[in-house]
Amino acid sequence: PTQTGNTVAAPMAPAGGGGHNDLLDLLGGGPTQAPAPAPTSGGDLGLLDLFGGTPAASPPAMMAPAPAAGQTMVAYEKAGLKIDFEMRKEPDGTAIVVARFCNSLQVPLTNFVFEAAVPKYVRLTMQPATGQIVPPGTNLVTQTMSCVNTSGGEKGLLMKLRIGYVMNGAPVQEMAQVSNFPPGY
């Protein structure tokens, strides 16, 4: 495993057999809600993504506006992919975390899947990502998570992440741990 800032990237186990429970096992197992599957539409590059090609003319870099309130932290950054967590607390104590996927490369990240697991004292609900393709030079794809910490603030929020995508026809799978959430989350 390699250490990058506050995340740890580790090679993925081969697919087949454990499924999404492998990620849960890292945090001590236990049934929690499985992540919602990403939608199959949106951001279609046609046949270009089958062979890892890129459009003839690269689209201009588009950046989404910053969140109006709350806190932002870098949850993961490696090989041209950065995942920012935009966080805010609801009046009932629920933490809303929006994962924003930033692709600084010149090629799209296709078949993009983001999964998260939390300890048993946290209830996690994940919405589907806004797309399965993260276009080059953008941060427009997001995925919203709702976290309820049932420890009453005694224990901080922790997450194990599994990130998968295809870049230039080659599958990439990474794992990371996020343990640097601000106090109160």
Beta strands, then each sheet from edge to edge (+ up, - down):
strand 1: 2-4
strand 2: 7-9
strand 3: 71-78
strand 4: 81-89
strand 5: 95-103
strand 6: 110-117
strand 7: 122-126
strand 8: 138-149
strand 9: 159-167
strand 10: 170-178
sheet 1: 1+ 2-
sheet 2: 3+ 4- 5+ 8- 7+
sheet 3: 6+ 9- 10+
end
